[in-house]
Amino acid sequence: MELERIYHLYKRAGFGITYSEAKKQSSENKKQVINNLFNSSSQTSPLNVPIDEIKTLFKNNPGKLSKDNKMHLRKISRRKLLEFNRKWLYRMGETDEALRERMTLFWTNHFVVRERNIIYFQSFNNMLRQNALGNFREIVIAVAKEAAMLNYLNNQQNRKKKPNENFARELMELFTLGEGHYSEKDIQEAARAFTGWRHNFKGDFVFNKKIHDFGSKTFMGRTGNFNGEDILDIILEQSQCAYFISKKIYSYFVSEKIDKNHIEELASVFRKNYDIAEIMHYMFSAEWFYDKKIMGNKIKSPTDLLVGMMQIVPFKFKKTKELAYVQKLLGQQLLNPPNVAGWPGGRKWIDSNTMLVRLKLPSVLLNNGIISFDVKGEFEDSLSEFNKKKNVGKKLDVESDWNFFNAQFKKSSYAELNMIVLGANLHEDTEAFIDSFEKESKADYCIQLMSMPEYQLC
């Protein structure tokens, strides 16, 4: 398989690939390369941060926590969520389970939650990781039973005679069918079916029969004593469900410019068994996935930007708060989505502020902090909090592994480095501009390439 196709596949299905691994796989055909991708993610490695402090707090305070203990729990959780953020970002850049982590990130922005309890969030994130390439029905049921989702969409307050419709509405609008493919009556009846779905103090799912509505319900033209799983089964019978998810997958992994024929292809595969791995394998095998018009047509998310750089020059923030701050400046702080619909992505990633940060970031992170965030003009307001702490002109404390880079690219030509960093679809004018770069060292050259607008695409 050609190198440019391998890089395209791994940038979309994972977060990039090292030069040595790409060269190794270039001797194999497309089927073998795709199988390698799936085989490396056949197992699931949970991602956890130590929560011994919280366990001790629960052990010493059985039952409900006092107000002071709740405040202490929130303080610990805030610190642990930052730690989880950092650990997840670095895993994306280092793991062999690249496809599973990519799918976990995808589902995180599909089944959106905002949770401040580290125990609940960690459980939710690992549930998505476990089911990321499994069966769609199973992942939706698992999502509906997680404490993080039960809290975020208020199903914890959903009880007979006083149904809360939040989860039922988003189940159809955002998770399975899309707006306009259900009625208000369907929402009301679905909400009744999910009454009594709750969690206990530890975050374990419990079904409370006393507050469940066992009455007859009419949902999408069907009548019966439906529970939550029955509602989902009826939703999955709708042809729109497979189309909606296929469109979401296509938009994320292929192109925001929708090709209805391609989506119908995917939907026909997905509709058979709702097997997530099957639809992903079909898509990565399709010849249209490697069309020149598809390569390099997507704007990198902030996470893709950071992790993609790690694949070329590994780096680590010495201070977790500085990593979180950079994510905030870029517009995507993991674990902190803007709303229930998640990050819109695409062109919304770029504005005058975030573009400025993106173009400066390679020098900031990889060049010993020579360029710092002392930005003026429009961008100044975004730095108000940073400025209050007298951090203007301060350099981020980042450790970059240039030895790794030098070992990887010692024998590579500058033309190969262009393709690896920027991709194969460069305009003639861009190529001419690149040729004008000073080539004092491959490291400096790499930073120059990463500082180009073209590097924002994948």
N, C-alpha and C positions, 0 to 999 in steps of 0.2 A: 504494500500500500504506500502511496506517495506521501512524503513527509508533510506536505501542506495539508493533505486530508487528515493525517493523524493529528496534527496540531489543531485543526478545526474541530475534529471529533472530541478531543480531550478538553478543549476550551469550553465547549458547549455541554458535554456530558460530565465533565469534571471541572477542574479549575486550572488546567494546563498540564503539561507533561515535561519532564526533564529532557534535555537534549539527548543524553545517553540512552534513555529508555525509548525515545522516539526513533532514534537510529536503529536500535535493536529490533523494534517492531516493523520497521520499513521493509524488512525482508519477508514479511508475512502478507497474506492476502487480506482483503477487507473483512471477510467472515471471521478469520482468526483474530484480527485486531479487536473486533467488536466483542467476540467471545472472551478475549482477555479482559476487556473492560468489565464485563458482567461477572466473570469468574472471580475477579479481585474483590467484588462486592457481594459475594455469595454469603458471607458471614456478617454478623452485626456486632460491632464493638460499642457497648454503651459508653456514653460520655458523662462523667460524674466529677463533681467537686466534693471535697470532704465536708460533711455536715455534722460532725461529731458535737459541735457546740449546740446545735439545734436539738439533736437527740438528747443531750444532757438536760437541756432546758425542758423538754417534754417529760423526761423521766422524773425530774424533780418537781414538776408541776402537773400531775395527772389531772385530766379533765380540762376545764377552761383556764386560759391564761389570764393573769391580772393585767391591768392597763400598762403597768411598768414593764411586765414581761413581753407584752405584745409590742411595745416600742422597741425593746431589746431585740426581739425576733425580727422586726422590720430592718433594724440597723444591720444585723448579721446578714439578712437576705440581700440587702443592697450590695454589700461587699462581695457576697458569694455570686450574685448575678453578674457583677463585673468580671469576676474570676472565670465564670462559665463562658461569658462572652469571649474573653481572651483565649481560653482553652479551645473553644470551638473554632475560632478563626485560624489558630495555628494548626489544628487538626486538618482543616480543609487544605492547607498548604503542604502538609506532610504525609497524610494518610495514603495507603494503597487502596482504601475503600472509597475511591474518588466519586464513583457514580452514586453510591449510597449517601454520601454526604451532600452531593449536589441535589439529589432527590429530597433529602431531609430539608434542605434550604428551600426548595421549591414548595413543598407541602407546608412549611412554616409560613409562607406568604399566601397560601391558599386557605388553610385552616388557621386563621389568625387569632392569637390570644395576646393579651398583655397581662402578665402575672407578676406580682411582686414577691410572692412566696417561692423561694428557691426550690423547696421540696416539690411543690406542685409544678413549677416550670420544668424542672429537670425531668420529672416523670413524663410530662407531655412531650418534651423534645425527644426523649429516648423512645417513647411510643411511636412517634413519627419515624424515627430512624429504623426501628424494628419492622415497621409495616411499609416502609418507603417503596419497596419493589414487590409488594405482595398483592393482595386482592383489594379492590377499591371498596367493596361493601364492608370488609373487615376493618379497613382503616377509618371509615366514617363512623362505624359503631364504636370503635375504640376512642376516637376523638370525642364523641358525644358523652362518653363515660369518664373522661378525665376531669379532675377537679379544676384545672385551669380553664377549661371550656365551660364547665358547669357554672363557674363563677363569672367569667367574662360576659357570657350571653344570658346570664340570669336564670338559667334553668334550676338553680338551687332554690329559687323562689317560685317555681312552677308547681302549682297544686290544684286539685279539683275545686271547681266553683270559683277559683281565682287564677286561671291559667296565665302564665307569662309567655308572650308570643315571640320574644326576641330570638331564641335559638331556632324555633321552627321557621321563622322568616329567613334567617341567614342560611339555614340548612338548604333551602331551595334557591334563594337568590344568589348566594355566593359560593356554596359548596357543591351543588349538584345540577341545577337546571338553568340558572340565569334569570334575570328579571323578565317578567311578562309571560312566563310559562307556568303560572299557577294563579289561583284566585285568593282573595282575602279569606274566603270560606275555607280553602285548603289550609291556610296558615292557622286559622282558629282550631280546626279539627286536628291538625298535626300537633299543635301545642298541647291539646288534651291528651294525646297519645304519649307524650313525653312527661306527663306529670309524675311526680314521685321519683324521678331520676335525680339522685343527689350524691353527695360524698360526705364522709365523716371527717372528723378533725384531722386525721392523719392523711387525708386525701384519697382514701379508698372508696370505690364506687359502692353505693348502697341503693337498693330499690325499696322505697317506703310505700308499702301497699295502702297504708291509711290515707295517703294524700294522692293516690293514683285514681284517675277517672276510668273506671271499668265499663262505662256506658258505651253504647253503639256510636260509631263515628262514620261520617261519609267523607271520603277523601279521594279526590280525582276520579269521581264517578263510581267508586267502590264503597260498599257499606259493610261494616263489621266491627267487632270489639277489638279494634287495632291497638297494639302497643307501638313503641318507638321503632322497633326493628321491622314491624309490618309496614309502617309508613315508608321506611327506607326501601324495602323490597318493591313497593308500588312505584316509588320514584325511579328505581333502577329499570323498571319495565318501560319507562318512557324513553323513546329513541333520542329525545333531546338531551338526556343525561350524558350519554356517551359522546354526543357531538359537543356539548358544552365543555367537558373535561378535555377532549381531544383538541379543541380550539385553544384552551388555556395552555396546554402542553406545547402546541405548535407555536403559539405566540411567544412563549418563554424560551424554547429551545431552538426554534428555527427562525422565525421572522414575525415582526409585528404586522407586516403586510400580508394579509390573509389570503391564502389560496384555498378556495372552498373544495376543490377536487382533492387536494392533499388531505384536508381535514376529514372529508368523507371517507377517504381510504383508512385513516387512523380510526375513525369512529366505528367503521365496520369490523375492524379487528378487535377493538376494545369492547364492543357491545356483546361479543360472544361469551366472554367469561369475566369481564372486568378485571383482567390480569394486567397489572401495571407494568411488570417486566416485559410482557409480550408486546404491548404497544410501544414501549421504549425501544425494544430490539428492532421492531419493524421500522420505526422511524429512522434509527441510526443506520439501518441497512438500505433504506431507500436512496436511489441515485439522486433524487432531487435535493436531499439533505446536503449534498456536496456540490450543488450548483454554484458557479462563480458568483451569481447574484446573491446567494445566501451567505457566502463567506465574507466576514468582515462587515456585516450590515447591522450589527446590534451594538448599542452603546453599553459598555460595561457598567454593571452595578458597582457601587463603592466596594462591596465585598469582593467582587471579581477583580477589581483594580488592585486591591491590596494583596489578595491571595495570588493573583497572577504574577505580581512582582516577586513574591516569595519563591515562586517556582524557578525564577531566573537567578535572583540574588536573595537567598534566605536572610531574613532579618527578624529581630525581636525588639519590642518595646521593653525597656527596663522598668517602666512605670505603667501599670495597667490603666490608670486614669488618663494618661496621654493617648493611649490607643483609643479609648472611648471618646476622647475629645476629637481626635482626627476623624473617627467615624461620624461624629455629630456634624463636623464641618462639611463632610462629604455628602451627608444627607441620608445615611443608613446606619443607625446604631442598632446592631443586632440585639434582639430581645425587646426592642422598644418600637414597634410599628406605629405609624401615625394614627390609624383607626382600624375598624374591623375589616375594611377592604384591603388593608396592607399597603405596601409601597406600589405606586402605579407603574414605576419603571420607565423604560424607553427614554424618550426625549425629556421626560420629567426629571431625570437624574441630572440634567445639565441646565445651569443658569449662569449668570455672570459671576456669581460668588463661587459656586462649586467648580466651575471650569478653571478658575484661577488657582484654586487649591490643587486640583488634579494635575495641572501642568507643572506646578512647583514641587509636587510630592516626591517624585523620584530623587531630586536633589536633596530634599529634606531628609528622606529616609535612608538614602544609599550613599550620600556623599559627606559622611561625617557631620551632618547637620549644618553644613556651610550656609545654606539658605534657611532662614527662620520665618516664623509667621508674623513678621512685622509689616502687615499689609495695610495700605491706606485706601481711601476712596470708598466706593460702594460697599466694600467688604468689611469696613471698619465696624459696623453695627454688629455683625456676627461674632466679632471678637471682644465685645464689651466685657463679658464675664472673664475672659482670659486676660484682658487688659487690666482689670481691677486688681488682679493678683500680681501686677507688675511683670507680666510674662512677655510683653512685647519685646521682640528681639532675642528671646530665649530660644535656644536650640533644643529640639527634641532629643531625648536620651535613647538612641536606637543603636543596636549592635548589628552590623551587616556582615555577612559571611562571604567576602569576596574570594576567599580561597576556593570555595565551592564553585563560584562562577568561573574562575580561572581554570580549574580542573575540567569543568564541563566544556568550555569553549576554547581551550588551548589550540586545538587543531582546526577550529572553524574559521571559515573565511568571513569577511565583513558582509558579503552578500548573504551568506547563510544566517548570520546574526540578524540581518534585516528581516528575513522571512520568519525567523523564530519569534522576534519581538513584535513585529508589525503585521505579519501575515503576508500572503502572496499577492493580494490584489491592490497594488500601489499604482497610483496615477503616474504617468510619465513625468509630470512636473514635480511630483513628490520625490520620485527617484533621483531626479536631477538635483533637487535641493539636498537630499541626503548625501549625495556624492560630494557636496561642498563642505560637509562636516570635517572638522579636524579629526585625524585618526591617531592621536598621540598614544592612546591605549584603548583596548577593547572595553574596559570598564567605563571610561569617559564617553566612548562612543555609544555604549548601551544606555547610559543616562540621557544622552542627547536624543536617542530614539524614543525612550520612554517619556520624554518631555514634549513630544509632538502631539498635536490633536489626533493624528491617526491612531495613536496608541490607545485612545479612548474606545476604540471599536474592537470587536472580536467576532 
